[in-house]
Amino acid sequence: MKNSILGLFILLFFGCEAATSPDSGEELVIEYGQTIVDRNISIKFRGVGEDSRCPTGVECVWEGNAEIILQIASSDSTTIYSLNTTLEPKVITHSDYQVELVQVSPYPVEEETITLEDYEIRVALIK
């Protein structure tokens, strides 16, 4: 029984560590307000500047854009960036890292409201 509990604890510990310490080039999912920390960089999802993406169930002339706001910190600086799904920039460089916006979720649906707390983003962290 003790070995089972110890094994579960070790699994949970390393599982949590993997979620907060990504390898370079890995895609990370970050919820609104969450900070992901790597060895030399932290990325915080601070907000959504705009979300004008064309909702499912609607015909639009333009696909729209989602702009997200990130706070990225390293040992030498902390900077606020915006990244976009359609417009530039989609990729930024901070210290020796590139951060690329891969996806913004959830995707808008006609006549449904997305709260800030519902958002999560997928970014690629490349060293």
TAKAHU-V497966 format. One record per pair of residues at least 12 apart in sequence whose C-alpha atoms are under 10 Angstrom apart, sorted by the first residue. I is the first residue (numbers start at 1). J is the second residue. D is the distance in Angstrom with one decimal. If there is no record, write none. Layout:
I J D
I J D
This chain:
17 37 9.9
18 38 9.9
19 36 8.0
19 37 9.1
19 38 9.9
20 35 8.3
20 36 5.3
20 37 5.6
20 38 6.9
20 39 9.9
20 42 9.6
21 36 7.2
21 37 5.7
21 38 4.7
21 39 7.1
21 41 9.8
21 42 9.6
22 36 8.3
22 37 7.8
22 38 6.0
22 39 8.7
22 124 9.9
22 125 8.2
23 38 7.8
23 39 9.2
23 125 8.0
23 126 8.5
23 127 9.1
24 38 8.8
24 97 8.5
24 98 9.5
24 124 8.3
24 125 5.7
24 126 4.9
24 127 5.5
25 97 9.6
25 98 9.1
25 99 9.3
25 123 9.6
25 124 6.0
25 125 5.1
25 126 4.3
25 127 6.9
26 123 8.4
26 124 5.7
26 125 5.9
26 126 7.3
26 127 10.0
27 99 9.7
27 100 9.1
27 101 9.4
27 102 8.1
27 121 9.9
27 122 6.4
27 123 5.4
27 124 4.3
27 125 6.5
27 126 9.0
28 101 9.9
28 102 9.3
28 121 8.0
28 122 5.4
28 123 5.3
28 124 6.2
28 125 7.4
29 102 9.7
29 103 9.1
29 104 9.6
29 105 9.9
29 120 6.7
29 121 5.6
29 122 4.5
29 123 6.6
29 124 9.0
30 43 8.6
30 44 7.9
30 45 6.6
30 104 9.8
30 119 8.8
30 120 5.5
30 121 5.3
30 122 6.4
30 123 7.9
31 44 8.9
31 45 6.8
31 46 9.4
31 47 9.9
31 105 9.5
31 116 9.6
31 117 7.7
31 118 8.0
31 119 6.2
31 120 4.2
31 121 6.4
31 122 8.9
32 44 8.2
32 45 5.3
32 46 6.5
32 47 6.6
32 48 8.8
32 68 9.8
32 69 9.9
32 70 9.9
32 116 6.8
32 117 5.8
32 118 7.4
32 119 5.8
32 120 5.8
32 121 8.0
33 45 5.3
33 46 5.6
33 47 7.5
33 70 9.7
33 116 9.2
33 117 8.0
33 119 9.5
33 120 9.3
34 46 8.0
34 120 9.3
35 70 9.5
35 71 8.9
35 72 9.3
36 72 9.7
37 72 9.8
37 73 9.3
37 74 9.8
38 74 9.5
38 125 9.5
39 74 9.2
40 73 8.4
40 74 5.7
40 75 6.7
40 76 9.7
40 95 9.1
40 96 9.3
40 97 9.4
41 72 7.0
41 73 5.6
41 74 4.5
41 75 7.5
41 76 9.8
41 77 9.7
41 78 9.5
41 94 8.8
41 95 8.5
41 96 9.4
41 97 8.3
41 125 9.8
42 70 9.9
42 71 8.0
42 72 5.6
42 73 5.2
42 74 6.6
42 75 9.7
42 78 9.2
43 70 6.6
43 71 5.8
43 72 4.7
43 73 6.7
43 74 9.2
43 78 9.8
43 80 9.9
43 99 9.2
43 123 9.8
43 125 9.6
44 69 8.6
44 70 5.5
44 71 5.1
44 72 6.4
44 73 8.6
44 80 9.4
45 68 7.6
45 69 6.3
45 70 4.8
45 71 6.7
45 72 9.0
45 119 9.5
45 120 8.3
45 121 8.0
46 68 7.8
46 69 5.4
46 70 5.4
46 71 6.6
46 72 10.0
46 80 8.9
46 81 9.7
46 82 9.8
46 116 9.8
47 67 8.7
47 68 5.8
47 69 5.0
47 70 7.2
47 71 9.5
47 82 9.3
47 116 7.2
47 117 9.3
47 119 8.7
47 120 9.9
48 66 7.5
48 67 5.8
48 68 4.4
48 69 5.8
48 70 9.1
48 82 8.8
48 83 9.6
48 84 9.9
48 104 9.7
48 116 7.3
48 119 8.4
49 66 7.5
49 67 5.1
49 68 5.6
49 69 6.4
49 82 7.8
49 83 9.3
49 84 9.4
50 64 9.7
50 65 7.4
50 66 5.6
50 67 5.2
50 68 7.3
50 69 9.6
50 84 9.3
51 64 7.6
51 65 5.9
51 66 4.2
51 67 6.4
51 68 8.6
51 84 9.6
51 85 9.6
51 104 9.4
51 107 9.4
51 108 8.4
51 114 9.6
52 64 4.8
52 65 5.2
52 66 6.1
52 67 8.8
52 108 8.8
53 65 5.0
53 66 6.2
53 67 9.8
53 85 9.0
53 86 9.1
53 107 7.8
53 108 6.9
53 109 9.6
54 66 10.0
54 107 8.8
54 108 7.1
54 109 8.3
54 110 8.7
55 107 7.2
55 108 4.6
55 109 4.6
55 110 5.3
55 111 8.6
55 112 9.0
56 107 7.7
56 108 6.3
56 109 4.6
56 110 5.9
56 111 9.6
57 108 9.4
57 109 6.8
57 110 5.8
57 111 9.4
58 109 8.4
58 110 6.6
58 111 9.9
63 85 10.0
63 86 8.1
64 85 8.6
64 86 7.1
64 87 8.9
65 84 6.6
65 85 5.6
65 86 5.2
65 87 6.7
65 104 9.9
66 82 10.0
66 83 8.3
66 84 5.6
66 85 5.4
66 86 7.3
66 87 8.6
66 103 9.3
66 104 7.2
66 105 9.7
66 107 9.7
67 82 6.4
67 83 5.6
67 84 4.5
67 85 6.7
67 86 8.7
67 87 8.4
67 88 9.6
67 89 9.5
67 90 9.3
67 101 9.5
67 104 8.9
68 81 8.3
68 82 5.5
68 83 5.4
68 84 6.4
68 85 8.7
68 101 8.7
68 104 8.3
68 119 9.8
68 120 9.9
68 121 8.4
69 81 5.8
69 82 4.5
69 83 6.6
69 84 9.1
70 82 6.1
70 83 7.8
70 99 9.9
72 93 10.0
72 94 7.4
72 95 9.7
72 99 9.4
73 94 8.2
73 95 9.0
74 94 8.0
74 95 7.1
74 96 9.5
74 97 9.7
75 95 8.8
76 94 9.8
76 95 7.8
77 94 8.6
77 95 8.1
78 94 9.0
78 95 9.9
79 94 8.3
81 93 9.8
81 94 9.6
82 101 9.7
83 99 9.0
83 100 7.8
83 101 6.3
83 102 9.8
83 123 9.9
84 100 9.2
84 101 6.8
84 102 9.2
84 103 9.3
84 104 9.2
85 100 9.7
85 101 6.8
85 102 7.5
85 103 7.1
85 104 7.6
89 101 9.0
90 102 8.3
90 123 10.0
91 123 9.4
91 124 9.1
91 125 9.9
93 125 9.9
93 126 9.3
93 127 9.5
94 127 9.8
95 127 9.2
96 126 8.6
96 127 5.9
97 124 10.0
97 125 6.8
97 126 5.6
97 127 4.5
98 123 9.9
98 124 7.9
98 125 5.9
98 126 5.1
98 127 6.3
99 123 6.5
99 124 5.7
99 125 4.9
99 126 6.4
99 127 8.9
100 122 8.6
100 123 5.4
100 124 5.1
100 125 6.8
100 126 8.2
101 121 7.6
101 122 6.4
101 123 4.6
101 124 6.6
101 125 9.2
102 121 7.6
102 122 5.3
102 123 5.2
102 124 6.7
103 120 8.5
103 121 5.7
103 122 5.0
103 123 7.0
103 124 9.7
104 119 7.2
104 120 6.1
104 121 4.6
104 122 6.5
104 123 9.0
105 118 8.0
105 119 5.6
105 120 5.3
105 121 6.1
105 122 8.3
106 118 7.2
106 119 6.2
106 120 7.2
106 121 8.8
107 119 9.2
